[in-house]
């Protein structure tokens, strides 16, 4: 993902961190530009309803990007950090 920052300086990069416990998926969605986090949200869903959670995550990323960041490029990274959410 570092190449994306070099190729498109100032691009917005969503990062999704998630953990699963007892059937509950907790996600932290961050939108960053360079080294700075420009927006962050926490979403909670059920592990049995992953398509709905994926839709929520996608909608959150689009909403965060639309709030004062129109016209910027995107790069995407999804990672599982069980103890970080």
C-alpha positions as CSV (number, residue, x, y, z in Angstrom):
1,X,0.0,0.0,0.0
2,X,3.0,2.3,0.4
3,X,3.2,2.5,-3.4
4,X,-0.3,4.0,-3.6
5,X,0.8,6.9,-1.3
6,X,3.9,7.5,-3.5
7,X,1.9,7.3,-6.8
8,X,-0.9,9.5,-5.6
9,X,0.2,11.9,-2.9
10,X,-2.7,13.1,-0.8
11,X,-4.9,10.2,-1.7
12,X,-7.4,9.0,0.8
13,X,-6.7,5.5,2.1
14,X,-9.4,3.5,3.9
15,X,-8.1,0.9,6.4
16,X,-10.5,-1.6,8.1
17,X,-9.4,-3.2,11.3
18,X,-11.7,-5.9,12.8
19,X,-12.0,-8.4,15.6
20,X,-14.6,-11.2,16.1
21,X,-15.8,-12.2,19.6
22,X,-18.8,-14.3,20.4
23,X,-20.4,-13.8,16.9
24,X,-19.9,-10.1,17.0
25,X,-17.7,-8.3,14.5
26,X,-16.3,-5.0,15.6
27,X,-14.7,-2.9,12.9
28,X,-12.8,0.3,13.0
29,X,-12.8,2.1,9.7
30,X,-10.1,4.7,9.3
31,X,-9.6,7.1,6.4
32,X,-6.1,8.5,6.2
33,X,-4.1,10.7,3.9
34,X,-0.4,10.2,4.2
35,X,0.4,9.7,7.8
36,X,-2.7,11.5,9.1
37,X,-6.0,9.9,10.0
38,X,-8.7,12.2,8.7
39,X,-11.8,10.3,9.8
40,X,-12.6,7.2,11.9
41,X,-15.7,5.2,12.7
42,X,-16.5,2.1,14.6
43,X,-19.1,-0.3,13.2
44,X,-20.5,-3.4,14.9
45,X,-22.2,-6.4,13.1
46,X,-22.9,-10.1,13.5
47,X,-20.6,-12.7,12.0
48,X,-23.6,-14.4,10.5
49,X,-24.6,-11.2,8.6
50,X,-21.3,-10.4,6.9
51,X,-22.8,-9.1,3.6
52,X,-24.8,-6.5,5.6
53,X,-21.7,-5.5,7.6
54,X,-19.7,-5.2,4.3
55,X,-22.4,-2.9,3.0
56,X,-22.2,-0.8,6.1
57,X,-18.4,-0.5,5.8
58,X,-18.6,0.5,2.2
59,X,-21.2,3.1,2.9
60,X,-19.1,4.5,5.8
61,X,-16.0,4.8,3.6
62,X,-18.0,6.6,0.9
63,X,-19.6,8.9,3.5
64,X,-16.3,9.7,5.2
65,X,-14.7,10.4,1.8
66,X,-17.6,12.6,0.7
67,X,-17.3,14.8,3.8
68,X,-14.8,17.4,2.6
69,X,-12.6,15.1,0.5
70,X,-14.2,15.1,-2.9
71,X,-12.0,14.3,-5.9
72,X,-9.2,12.4,-4.0
73,X,-7.9,9.0,-5.1
74,X,-8.3,5.9,-3.0
75,X,-6.2,2.9,-2.0
76,X,-7.6,0.1,0.2
77,X,-6.2,-2.1,2.9
78,X,-8.0,-4.6,5.1
79,X,-6.3,-6.3,8.1
80,X,-7.4,-8.4,11.1
81,X,-6.0,-7.0,14.3
82,X,-8.0,-9.0,17.0
83,X,-6.8,-7.0,19.9
84,X,-7.0,-3.5,18.4
85,X,-10.7,-2.7,17.9
